[in-house]
Amino acid sequence: MPTSGEVESLDLRYTPDCDSAQRWRTLRMSSNGGAHLPIESQAPTVKGVMWTMSMVPLVFVLMRLYVRVYMRRVFGWDDGIAIAAICCLVAYAAVCHVAATLGLGQHLEIVQKTPNNLIQVALLCNIGESLAIMACTLGKTSFAVTLLRIVVQRWMVVVLWFVIVTMNIVNILAALFVFLQCRDPRHLWNPMIPSECWPPDVFTNFALFVGGAASIVKTIHLVALSAKSDFTWELAPLLIWAAVEDGLAITAASIPALRPLLTMIFPNTSSDNYNMIPYPNRKVFDNSKGETQTDIGHTTVHDMGSQTAILETIAPKGENINMTTEVSVTYNHGS
């Protein structure tokens, strides 16, 4: 039993015994040992970053939907995947907000004074990790599906599908492994429930394997977290950088679809700033008039009734190229 000058606390650090089971160590900390610990909290930072990195991508996704649904009327799979991604990200922010209210971002020695809050924080963090993984995966998948609209080379299509399939398989497994580390998942957030679990470095190594761009910083915190000595404090930066990565992925996936909206908002911004090889529209056999841009600030009107208009614009000065195409059309009237 602890003396009057000591408090008993749980250190969320486990080590496998000879039977590969997990045993939790109960450590005693003197009151003098905890007195030097500054009373500080990362909770405001967690809440601020979470909602910022959720609202900014949400605005981009809403603008994307406006372009797709109202301006272009072409709602595709990539748009639906982007909606699913932003839903996961907003849910992730909400979960982390509640966890920060209960103690996430504070030192374990402070949070564990309310054991029920400690259990709730651990549960919410596990849920949040899965949501963060899926938000990032869906955001990248949305961008890859958008690229499928553009690419025409078969090998590029094959590469994109390979990336989409492998990325989703690996990250879905990572999201599931959050809860499958122990035979009884409740052990992950309530150490009083006995259960056999994987060695602590298994999931860490797998998470490092599937890390993304912003994970360069995130993985540093992930390695430091492997000991789980002060997880309520050390987990906060990891969750923050996960939100940054997710937000960047979803925002980047939505930017290419915003070009029509930007053109409408900034009508003076066009391709006049570049010298481009002019091509008429596809209706080259139409007798209507068409515009072909030949120089900056100058426009020439051509007769679109023949292919002369096509060759005339690209022929060198002083030279004439004429091309005649005869088309024979045969058809039968039905009886």
TIPAZA-414428 format. One line per field, with one value per residue: residue in one letter; residue number from 1; z, x, y of N, C-alpha, C in turn. Coordinates in pm, whole numbers. Atoms other than C-alpha are relative to their C-alpha. Layout:
# TIPAZA-414428
code: (A/...)
pos: (NUM/...)
nw: (Z/...)
nu: (X/...)
nv: (Y/...)
caw: (Z/...)
cau: (X/...)
cav: (Y/...)
cw: (Z/...)
cu: (X/...)
cv: (Y/...)
***
This chain:
# TIPAZA-414428
code: (M/P/T/S/G/E/V/E/S/L/D/L/R/Y/T/P/D/C/D/S/A/Q/R/W/R/T/L/R/M/S/S/N/G/G/A/H/L/P/I/E/S/Q/A/P/T/V/K/G/V/M/W/T/M/S/M/V/P/L/V/F/V/L/M/R/L/Y/V/R/V/Y/M/R/R/V/F/G/W/D/D/G/I/A/I/A/A/I/C/C/L/V/A/Y/A/A/V/C/H/V/A/A/T/L/G/L/G/Q/H/L/E/I/V/Q/K/T/P/N/N/L/I/Q/V/A/L/L/C/N/I/G/E/S/L/A/I/M/A/C/T/L/G/K/T/S/F/A/V/T/L/L/R/I/V/V/Q/R/W/M/V/V/V/L/W/F/V/I/V/T/M/N/I/V/N/I/L/A/A/L/F/V/F/L/Q/C/R/D/P/R/H/L/W/N/P/M/I/P/S/E/C/W/P/P/D/V/F/T/N/F/A/L/F/V/G/G/A/A/S/I/V/K/T/I/H/L/V/A/L/S/A/K/S/D/F/T/W/E/L/A/P/L/L/I/W/A/A/V/E/D/G/L/A/I/T/A/A/S/I/P/A/L/R/P/L/L/T/M/I/F/P/N/T/S/S/D/N/Y/N/M/I/P/Y/P/N/R/K/V/F/D/N/S/K/G/E/T/Q/T/D/I/G/H/T/T/V/H/D/M/G/S/Q/T/A/I/L/E/T/I/A/P/K/G/E/N/I/N/M/T/T/E/V/S/V/T/Y/N/H/G/S)
pos: (1/2/3/4/5/6/7/8/9/10/11/12/13/14/15/16/17/18/19/20/21/22/23/24/25/26/27/28/29/30/31/32/33/34/35/36/37/38/39/40/41/42/43/44/45/46/47/48/49/50/51/52/53/54/55/56/57/58/59/60/61/62/63/64/65/66/67/68/69/70/71/72/73/74/75/76/77/78/79/80/81/82/83/84/85/86/87/88/89/90/91/92/93/94/95/96/97/98/99/100/101/102/103/104/105/106/107/108/109/110/111/112/113/114/115/116/117/118/119/120/121/122/123/124/125/126/127/128/129/130/131/132/133/134/135/136/137/138/139/140/141/142/143/144/145/146/147/148/149/150/151/152/153/154/155/156/157/158/159/160/161/162/163/164/165/166/167/168/169/170/171/172/173/174/175/176/177/178/179/180/181/182/183/184/185/186/187/188/189/190/191/192/193/194/195/196/197/198/199/200/201/202/203/204/205/206/207/208/209/210/211/212/213/214/215/216/217/218/219/220/221/222/223/224/225/226/227/228/229/230/231/232/233/234/235/236/237/238/239/240/241/242/243/244/245/246/247/248/249/250/251/252/253/254/255/256/257/258/259/260/261/262/263/264/265/266/267/268/269/270/271/272/273/274/275/276/277/278/279/280/281/282/283/284/285/286/287/288/289/290/291/292/293/294/295/296/297/298/299/300/301/302/303/304/305/306/307/308/309/310/311/312/313/314/315/316/317/318/319/320/321/322/323/324/325/326/327/328/329/330/331/332/333/334/335)
nw: (0/1/-121/14/90/131/67/85/135/102/114/113/73/-24/52/7/-87/68/67/101/-49/-37/-141/-23/-116/-87/-53/-105/22/-117/28/37/138/92/-26/94/131/22/36/137/77/145/43/91/129/65/48/105/123/52/69/115/106/46/66/127/103/19/93/134/48/33/128/102/28/72/139/61/4/55/116/102/-8/20/-130/22/-115/-75/-85/-112/-89/-71/-105/-107/-65/-87/-113/-94/-60/-97/-113/-70/-77/-111/-99/-68/-82/-125/-73/-58/-114/-109/-50/104/3/-134/-44/-52/-146/-35/51/-68/-125/31/80/105/111/66/85/112/90/74/97/105/81/91/103/82/86/114/84/68/106/109/64/88/109/92/68/105/99/80/96/99/88/87/104/98/100/85/68/114/21/-73/-110/-110/-62/-80/-118/-91/-66/-94/-117/-70/-66/-106/-106/-79/-76/-109/-100/-69/-99/-108/-80/-78/-95/-121/-96/2/-64/-116/17/-49/31/-113/-73/55/-72/-142/-31/-104/68/48/138/70/104/79/-52/26/118/123/62/27/123/112/21/67/137/82/-25/115/13/-127/-101/-32/-137/-80/-39/-111/-121/-10/-62/-140/-68/-11/-140/-67/-137/-31/129/16/42/120/113/56/126/104/51/69/131/80/52/105/118/57/58/123/102/50/70/128/89/44/74/147/46/-24/109/52/-99/0/125/-16/-97/61/145/79/0/105/60/89/-42/55/143/15/136/7/62/-3/-74/66/108/109/122/-20/78/-89/-18/-124/-35/-26/-57/68/-65/-122/22/137/32/141/26/115/47/-46/95/54/-82/32/-118/-93/49/26/-119/-41/112/-6/79/137/57/-2/-3/25/-17/34/-45/56/-86/66/-98/60/-99/55/-72/-40/70)
nu: (85/-82/0/74/-72/-8/124/-17/42/-20/-81/52/-111/11/-107/44/-70/-44/116/41/115/-35/21/-8/-81/48/-113/28/-68/10/61/-107/-37/96/18/-77/64/79/140/14/96/2/139/41/-65/67/131/-14/-52/96/112/-53/-31/124/85/-60/35/145/33/-43/89/128/-18/-12/133/73/-44/40/144/75/-62/-32/99/-69/-39/-67/-43/-100/69/57/-109/-43/99/-28/-125/19/82/-91/-86/80/24/-128/-17/96/-46/-117/46/52/-113/-77/77/-12/-137/-101/-84/-53/-88/70/6/114/123/34/70/139/-19/101/-42/-115/53/71/-99/-63/98/20/-121/2/99/-54/-107/63/62/-106/-54/97/13/-115/10/106/-42/-94/73/78/-90/-40/115/6/-102/49/77/-90/-102/47/-91/45/-90/28/125/-35/-74/94/83/-86/-17/128/33/-96/10/120/-15/-96/50/114/-59/-54/113/52/-101/11/84/-30/-128/23/108/116/-31/24/-126/-73/36/21/-104/44/54/-115/7/-126/-15/-122/-110/31/-65/57/87/-82/-75/95/44/-111/-6/105/0/13/-89/-11/-41/-142/1/90/-65/-91/81/46/-109/-6/120/-1/-15/127/-26/86/68/96/-77/-79/87/59/-64/25/135/1/-62/91/102/-63/-15/132/51/-74/37/135/-5/-68/87/114/-43/14/139/47/-38/114/43/-99/19/119/-29/-102/21/-110/-111/21/-122/-60/-137/-89/10/47/33/146/75/143/77/10/97/-75/79/114/-11/3/-125/-67/-112/-126/-94/-129/-104/48/85/51/90/30/121/-18/115/-19/65/-94/-119/-98/-16/-93/-137/-38/-52/-129/-94/-94/37/-49/25/140/26/140/33/139/47/130/73/117/93/107/98/124/122/80/128)
nv: (-119/-121/-80/-125/-89/61/35/117/-32/101/-38/76/60/143/82/138/92/121/59/-98/-78/-137/-31/-144/-32/-107/-75/-98/-127/-84/-130/-92/28/-58/-142/-79/8/-122/18/-48/78/-19/13/-108/19/113/-42/-101/59/97/-65/-74/95/62/-99/-43/98/4/-109/41/106/-62/-69/106/51/-105/6/127/21/-113/-61/100/108/128/55/128/79/-74/-96/75/40/-122/-24/97/-39/-115/46/66/-101/-77/90/10/-124/1/98/-55/-112/57/58/-110/-50/97/13/12/-118/-22/108/117/-8/-85/59/124/-28/36/122/14/-87/63/107/-62/-58/109/50/-99/-8/115/-29/-107/50/68/-101/-75/85/9/-131/-19/98/-40/-122/36/79/-94/-63/101/23/-118/16/98/-73/-77/79/79/113/118/33/-91/47/119/-46/-65/102/72/-87/-9/127/31/-101/24/125/-20/-94/61/90/-82/-47/113/44/-82/71/143/26/86/96/-73/-140/-89/-14/-114/-122/31/99/92/118/77/49/19/-102/5/-81/-141/-57/53/-101/-119/24/1/-139/-69/51/-61/-144/-88/-116/-71/97/-18/-50/83/123/-29/11/138/76/-40/48/145/38/-28/-42/-113/2/-109/-117/27/33/-122/-42/100/-21/-130/14/83/-91/-80/86/25/-123/-28/98/-29/-129/19/77/-82/-119/6/-14/-136/-91/-76/-99/-108/-75/-83/-106/-87/17/-58/93/100/53/-99/-27/101/27/137/42/-5/107/-27/99/128/-5/-62/2/-87/-123/-115/-72/33/-85/66/-96/14/-78/-63/-116/-7/109/12/78/88/77/136/90/97/16/-104/-84/64/-6/-138/-65/55/-6/-112/-116/4/131/39/143/29/141/27/132/36/92/60/54/80/43/56/-33/116/14)
caw: (0/-74/214/282/72/-230/-485/-679/-1055/-1364/-1627/-1962/-2064/-2111/-2168/-2281/-2030/-2105/-2210/-2456/-2243/-2150/-1789/-1673/-1432/-1139/-1049/-745/-783/-490/-460/-481/-810/-965/-811/-1060/-1351/-1498/-1527/-1902/-2163/-2538/-2546/-2694/-2968/-3040/-3070/-3279/-3528/-3558/-3651/-3873/-4069/-4098/-4196/-4466/-4659/-4600/-4779/-5072/-5094/-5088/-5369/-5558/-5525/-5642/-5958/-6021/-5946/-6047/-6299/-6481/-6374/-6372/-6031/-6028/-5803/-5707/-5572/-5361/-5223/-5137/-4941/-4747/-4676/-4537/-4324/-4169/-4109/-3940/-3726/-3638/-3528/-3315/-3146/-3071/-2941/-2686/-2597/-2542/-2312/-2106/-2081/-2417/-2433/-2058/-1872/-1773/-1406/-1411/-1623/-1428/-1119/-1289/-1403/-1599/-1805/-1876/-2012/-2226/-2366/-2462/-2631/-2822/-2935/-3081/-3264/-3384/-3520/-3739/-3864/-3946/-4145/-4348/-4408/-4554/-4759/-4908/-4984/-5180/-5349/-5463/-5626/-5796/-5934/-6066/-6251/-6415/-6592/-6749/-6835/-7166/-7173/-7069/-6855/-6653/-6595/-6474/-6240/-6095/-6030/-5869/-5638/-5554/-5471/-5274/-5083/-4976/-4873/-4664/-4494/-4424/-4253/-4056/-3944/-3835/-3663/-3424/-3262/-3346/-3152/-2855/-2838/-2628/-2780/-2455/-2309/-2534/-2339/-2009/-1884/-1600/-1856/-1913/-2270/-2490/-2727/-3000/-2910/-2894/-3189/-3439/-3499/-3475/-3751/-3969/-3918/-4018/-4329/-4450/-4349/-4583/-4662/-4345/-4159/-4176/-3861/-3746/-3741/-3509/-3250/-3330/-3240/-2918/-2839/-2863/-2496/-2395/-2086/-2105/-2385/-2311/-2364/-2633/-2846/-2900/-3157/-3345/-3376/-3475/-3760/-3871/-3907/-4108/-4342/-4389/-4451/-4710/-4892/-4918/-5014/-5284/-5424/-5458/-5611/-5974/-5990/-5901/-6231/-6370/-6046/-6050/-6414/-6321/-6025/-6217/-6576/-6689/-6613/-6926/-7147/-7330/-7135/-7333/-7700/-7789/-8112/-8223/-8304/-8407/-8233/-8327/-8562/-8851/-9115/-8972/-9182/-8879/-8797/-8534/-8350/-8349/-8126/-8318/-8102/-7773/-7789/-8156/-8294/-8647/-8778/-9015/-9224/-9066/-9380/-9480/-9340/-9498/-9178/-8984/-9206/-9273/-8916/-8881/-9225/-9245/-9380/-9757/-9812/-9893/-9812/-9956/-9868/-10011/-9859/-10042/-9836/-9985/-9778/-9878/-9694/-9754/-9663/-9471/-9634)
cau: (0/131/227/67/337/284/12/-40/-60/-77/193/44/350/332/592/534/613/729/374/354/73/64/112/62/307/188/438/453/538/618/437/771/842/522/548/813/585/449/74/41/-202/-196/-575/-632/-380/-543/-888/-771/-569/-832/-1113/-893/-771/-1130/-1306/-1057/-1090/-1466/-1485/-1287/-1508/-1823/-1685/-1595/-1950/-2088/-1878/-1962/-2333/-2447/-2191/-2086/-2358/-2110/-2106/-1858/-1714/-1425/-1672/-1851/-1520/-1422/-1748/-1672/-1320/-1434/-1698/-1426/-1209/-1487/-1574/-1204/-1193/-1505/-1366/-1034/-1217/-1404/-1083/-902/-1183/-1138/-760/-588/-293/-236/21/-83/-9/-286/-542/-520/-653/-989/-964/-1289/-1161/-839/-1034/-1252/-950/-784/-1104/-1156/-794/-828/-1144/-975/-675/-899/-1093/-771/-637/-958/-983/-634/-689/-1016/-869/-582/-818/-1040/-743/-635/-986/-984/-661/-836/-1057/-750/-494/-525/-217/-303/7/-82/-433/-286/-46/-326/-547/-254/-196/-567/-610/-288/-326/-680/-596/-296/-470/-792/-579/-405/-743/-854/-525/-591/-856/-712/-388/-539/-758/-1000/-1004/-1133/-787/-659/-849/-906/-588/-782/-931/-671/-592/-314/-177/80/427/414/648/439/172/429/641/335/221/567/547/225/325/256/407/325/415/781/707/426/645/893/618/504/845/850/502/602/700/357/507/292/51/-208/66/278/-18/-140/128/75/-299/-236/-3/-247/-511/-267/-193/-561/-653/-378/-477/-846/-771/-526/-778/-1041/-832/-827/-1207/-1227/-1101/-1449/-1536/-1211/-1273/-1617/-1484/-1183/-1310/-1009/-777/-750/-499/-418/-95/47/124/-71/-107/-464/-708/-1071/-1350/-1441/-1723/-1484/-1745/-1997/-2071/-2074/-1811/-1552/-1282/-919/-672/-349/-166/-191/-481/-564/-844/-903/-1237/-1226/-1481/-1527/-1683/-1366/-1038/-858/-920/-721/-416/-423/-348/-46/110/425/385/418/319/-20/-143/-469/-636/-957/-1149/-1433/-1693/-1948/-2252/-2495/-2815/-3141/-3488/-3690/-4004)
cav: (0/349/570/907/1075/851/795/476/506/290/314/214/18/-357/-625/-983/-1254/-1609/-1706/-1410/-1268/-903/-797/-444/-294/-88/179/404/764/984/1312/1493/1315/1447/1792/1904/1813/2138/2169/2200/2081/2034/2009/2359/2284/1949/2103/2399/2196/1924/2161/2377/2076/1956/2279/2382/2052/2062/2399/2260/1951/2166/2383/2067/1938/2273/2247/1883/1893/2244/2365/2048/1803/1515/1352/1065/799/1024/1280/1020/897/1255/1292/973/1100/1434/1259/1042/1348/1547/1245/1212/1577/1532/1220/1390/1697/1485/1299/1630/1741/1424/1442/1389/1626/1621/1414/1065/1135/1395/1210/886/1060/1001/636/648/942/754/458/684/867/539/417/741/748/398/499/817/630/413/715/900/607/578/954/965/649/773/1115/963/716/1003/1173/850/793/1151/1074/779/1035/1195/930/748/525/174/130/439/306/-24/156/369/68/-112/186/213/-156/-204/123/40/-317/-213/79/-108/-373/-99/40/-306/-386/-98/-318/-660/-620/-801/-1107/-904/-552/-402/-457/-176/89/-91/-264/-426/-668/-944/-1043/-1170/-905/-870/-745/-364/-311/-510/-247/34/-121/-177/183/307/89/255/609/900/1240/1430/1110/1211/1407/1180/869/1039/1068/714/574/773/645/279/275/413/573/886/810/1080/1341/1176/1069/1427/1530/1204/1266/1629/1534/1265/1538/1751/1462/1383/1745/1790/1471/1565/1926/1823/1576/1851/2131/1998/2004/2375/2517/2603/2782/2981/3075/3204/3404/3540/3575/3781/3493/3279/3107/3435/3450/3158/3094/2784/2589/2661/2386/2428/2248/1894/1997/2064/1985/2228/2536/2761/3016/2940/3130/3023/3202/3266/3518/3700/3941/3864/3650/3525/3398/3101/2922/2583/2432/2246/2129/2423/2613/2359/2362/2734/2827/2602/2658/2872/3223/3245/2882/2740/2392/2269/1944/1804/1517/1347/1171/931/848/571/501/314/431/182/46)
cw: (0/131/-25/-97/-141/-56/-92/-139/-93/-112/-117/-87/32/-63/-1/96/-78/-75/-110/39/40/148/20/131/76/67/107/-25/124/-37/-38/-145/-98/18/-101/-138/-22/-38/-136/-76/-148/-54/-90/-139/-78/-61/-117/-132/-62/-80/-118/-118/-45/-79/-134/-111/-26/-98/-143/-57/-39/-132/-114/-38/-76/-149/-69/-21/-74/-127/-113/-7/-36/135/-20/128/85/92/121/100/79/113/117/77/96/118/105/71/103/123/84/87/120/110/77/87/134/83/66/120/122/51/-105/-10/136/39/67/151/47/-40/81/140/-15/-91/-114/-121/-78/-95/-122/-100/-85/-106/-116/-90/-98/-113/-95/-95/-124/-95/-78/-115/-120/-70/-99/-121/-103/-75/-115/-109/-91/-106/-110/-98/-94/-112/-106/-107/-106/-83/-112/-26/89/120/119/72/90/127/101/72/100/128/81/80/115/116/89/83/121/109/70/105/117/91/86/107/128/108/9/66/118/-27/51/-21/117/83/-47/73/147/40/110/-59/-58/-143/-55/-117/-79/72/-41/-127/-131/-70/-33/-132/-122/-32/-69/-147/-92/16/-128/7/131/112/29/143/89/50/112/132/19/64/148/80/28/144/80/144/44/-121/-18/-44/-134/-122/-69/-128/-114/-62/-75/-141/-90/-61/-112/-128/-68/-70/-131/-112/-60/-76/-137/-100/-57/-87/-152/-50/9/-114/-58/96/3/-127/9/94/-57/-152/-85/-6/-101/-54/-95/35/-63/-151/-17/-146/-12/-69/4/80/-85/-119/-121/-129/14/-80/85/7/134/23/25/48/-62/67/123/-36/-140/-28/-149/-18/-127/-36/36/-96/-61/92/-33/121/97/-45/-19/120/41/-113/16/-91/-140/-67/14/-4/-19/12/-26/41/-57/88/-74/106/-72/108/-71/85/36/-73/86)
cu: (88/-10/-76/67/10/-140/29/-54/30/86/-45/114/-3/117/-46/79/33/-114/-53/-126/50/-30/27/73/-60/120/-46/83/-19/-60/105/42/-95/-15/74/-65/-85/-143/-19/-93/12/-143/-45/61/-66/-132/13/46/-101/-110/48/26/-120/-84/58/-26/-150/-44/38/-90/-135/10/12/-137/-84/36/-55/-151/-72/61/24/-102/62/51/56/37/101/-64/-63/106/51/-97/24/126/-21/-90/87/87/-75/-30/127/24/-93/44/119/-37/-53/113/84/-72/16/142/107/79/52/89/-81/-18/-117/-131/-41/-58/-149/5/-100/35/115/-46/-69/97/66/-94/-16/123/9/-99/53/108/-58/-64/105/59/-95/-17/113/-7/-104/36/96/-68/-82/87/42/-113/-19/102/-43/-87/90/92/-62/91/-41/89/-22/-129/28/73/-93/-88/81/18/-129/-27/95/-10/-121/11/89/-57/-125/49/56/-111/-57/98/-1/-77/32/133/-12/-117/-131/28/-20/126/79/-31/-31/98/-40/-61/117/-21/140/7/128/112/-20/61/-61/-85/78/75/-93/-47/110/8/-100/-3/-2/94/18/44/149/14/-82/70/101/-73/-48/107/11/-116/6/17/-127/20/-92/-90/-99/69/68/-86/-55/70/-24/-138/-10/57/-81/-109/57/13/-133/-54/69/-41/-136/-2/64/-86/-114/41/-17/-141/-51/29/-120/-48/96/-12/-121/27/100/-8/114/121/-28/134/66/145/100/-20/-35/-25/-150/-58/-146/-71/-20/-96/63/-79/-127/22/-5/136/61/117/123/99/137/111/-61/-82/-56/-84/-31/-121/20/-131/24/-62/93/119/108/27/100/144/49/69/137/103/95/-44/62/-22/-147/-11/-149/-23/-149/-35/-139/-64/-122/-86/-113/-96/-125/-117/-73/-133/-113)
cv: (124/74/128/96/-53/-20/-117/32/-115/56/-87/-49/-148/-72/-144/-87/-126/-67/90/74/137/21/148/27/116/65/96/124/85/134/102/-21/61/148/85/3/124/-34/63/-92/36/-4/115/-13/-113/43/98/-59/-95/68/84/-92/-80/99/45/-103/-8/109/-38/-109/58/77/-101/-53/102/-4/-124/-9/112/58/-100/-114/-135/-49/-140/-70/76/103/-68/-43/119/34/-94/38/116/-36/-68/103/83/-85/-17/123/2/-96/54/119/-50/-58/108/61/-90/-17/-20/130/40/-118/-110/7/85/-68/-122/23/-25/-122/-14/87/-61/-110/58/63/-108/-56/97/13/-117/21/107/-46/-68/100/80/-80/-4/134/25/-93/42/128/-30/-82/91/67/-97/-28/119/-11/-100/66/62/-88/-83/-120/-117/-30/92/-39/-120/41/65/-101/-82/81/4/-127/-27/98/-26/-128/22/90/-50/-99/79/51/-111/-44/83/-75/-149/-33/-96/-93/58/149/95/23/123/129/-24/-109/-97/-127/-78/-48/-19/98/-24/74/146/56/-48/105/127/-15/2/141/81/-41/70/152/81/118/73/-93/6/52/-92/-126/20/-14/-144/-88/32/-56/-149/-46/21/43/112/24/114/129/-24/-30/124/47/-97/21/133/-14/-93/86/87/-80/-24/124/35/-94/33/132/-14/-76/83/118/-13/23/143/97/75/109/118/84/92/117/100/-13/54/-90/-110/-45/99/30/-95/-8/-147/-31/-8/-121/36/-105/-124/1/69/3/82/128/125/65/-37/91/-85/104/-23/77/66/124/12/-124/1/-90/-79/-66/-145/-101/-101/-9/101/87/-58/23/142/63/-49/4/116/113/-11/-134/-33/-151/-19/-149/-17/-142/-24/-106/-50/-67/-72/-45/-47/43/-129/-3/50)
***
